[in-house]
Amino acid sequence: MRLRVISIGLVAALACGDSSEDGTAGSESGGTTTGSTSSTGIDEPVGTTTADVTSTGTTGAVDESSDVGTTIATPDAGNPITEPIIEPCGTLDPHPPANYDIFGERYGDVWGFTKGDREYVALGNTFGLSIVDVTEEPLVEVGYLELPGFVPGRAVRGHGHHVYLGGQGPGGSQASLRVVDVDDPTQPVVVAERSEYTDQIHTLQVTDGVLYLNSGTGACRFLTLGDPAAPVEVGGYYGNDCHDSLAVGDRLFVGGGWTEHFDIVDIGDLSAPAVLGVTAVEPGTYGHSGVLDASGAYFYAFDELHVHDMMIYDVADPGAPTLVGTFSLGEDVVPHNGLRRGNYLYVAWYEAGFVLLDIHDPAAPFEALRFATWPDPPAAEWDGAISLDMNLPSGKVLVSDSREGLFALCVQTPP
């Protein structure tokens, strides 16, 4: 597998853990943005993570506060960086798909956790779950859990030393909600199986001690994690397809899937969610997932059908979300999932690989940097970078590619 670092400006190289600045990358070019409004200019942390002594990577939500995690290789205070920098910090293809198909044999979701002073990744695939040590190069698979059935795109999220697995598809009949204990990363073990959620989990998120089961077929279910091994369902939202969801404080942003819109829901009382607002229908789009900016006033909504790619909504008034612009890379590539750190969006953009967007002006994002994970020519397909996580103490960005496996990236960004 070839590793390629591609930037919009200069190609930059900086070794993980090196405190010196060796290069810069990125410029304000690439991508297409339409529409604009003024920024609120407030940079407050949004969303929180849950943690215990064995894990700091405990949220799977598609938004992260600017104080979650740390950037790699903090530069000398007297010589701060002025442009984003990226360096590959390891890659691993632990179970190469013998008969790769995006709807069949492939890699799925990724989630990072810690045990002692070691950093690990839980990486799903059609047949099971890999546990990979990503503390340093080379990356090493230290444990593997084979699971029954044939479950493409296995959903993976975690809380403490428990990992939650779900899925749909051809093997959906064996894709129940499974709880896996990874306290011993070399011996992951299933400690609970919830058959009532079989084939009802397209994506998973964990935020503030709540597990969100998103079906993609009409249900967002809320389960509390007072006992992480025995989640308790306390409510749900059934107002759209619920392909994915983002919980920030007492609000839930719900990707409507085929309903072609996003809903903003009050979840102050999980047992009685209430709709605050609904975006206008955007014909031909697929409401996939989204990310909130640092001020909480702008929501970046990903479209998986390559009509707008990314829609930018002003949600300062959640009762009247307003489309203020759209963004595209201007290529035959489709976005999938994203996270935020500070004033940057970190996006798994399928065939484009990992893409870093600068959102200092929240209504006018631009591409700052990218890292290719998918070596084939783009064709607007759902192949390539599909999932990412970045809650490890080192700040490493973990990216899973549907065919190529796991990539650990060291990323620096200026304020």
Number of C-alpha atoms within 10 A of each C-alpha: 11 8 14 15 18 19 24 15 16 16 17 20 17 22 16 21 13 12 14 15 18 13 15 20 20 24 17 14 12 18 15 15 19 14 12 17 13 9 16 14 12 11 15 14 17 21 24 20 19 17 17 12 10 20 24 24 29 31 30 30 29 28 26 29 22 20 12 22 19 18 21 25 19 18 18 11 8 6 9 14 20 13 19 22 28 29 20 20 22 19 23 20 18 19 17 16 18 9 9 13 14 16 14 18 21 27 35 28 25 29 29 31 30 27 17 8 8 14 22 25 26 24 29 29 30 24 20 20 26 24 26 23 23 26 20 13 12 12 21 18 21 15 17 20 17 13 16 13 15 22 29 26 26 28 27 25 29 30 30 23 25 24 26 23 25 30 31 24 17 15 17 18 17 19 29 20 22 23 23 22 21 24 17 12 23 16 14 23 18 18 12 15 18 14 14 9 17 18 21 25 28 20 26 28 25 26 24 19 21 24 26 27 28 27 23 22 17 18 21 27 23 23 21 20 17 11 9 22 20 15 18 15 17 14 16 19 23 12 17 22 25 31 26 29 28 24 28 22 14 13 19 21 25 29 29 28 23 18 19 20 23 29 24 24 22 20 22 13 11 19 13 12 18 17 16 17 18 19 19 14 13 17 11 14 22 25 30 28 28 27 28 29 28 28 18 19 19 23 26 24 30 29 27 25 18 19 16 20 22 27 23 29 23 22 19 15 11 19 15 16 23 18 20 16 20 23 23 23 19 11 15 14 24 29 30 26 24 28 24 25 21 22 22 25 26 25 27 30 30 29 29 27 26 32 23 27 19 22 20 18 15 27 26 21 26 25 24 26 30 25 22 22 30 24 15 11 10 17 12 17 15 20 25 31 33 27 29 28 31 30 25 26 20 17 19 27 24 27 28 31 29 30 26 24 26 28 26 25 22 24 22 24 21 15 13
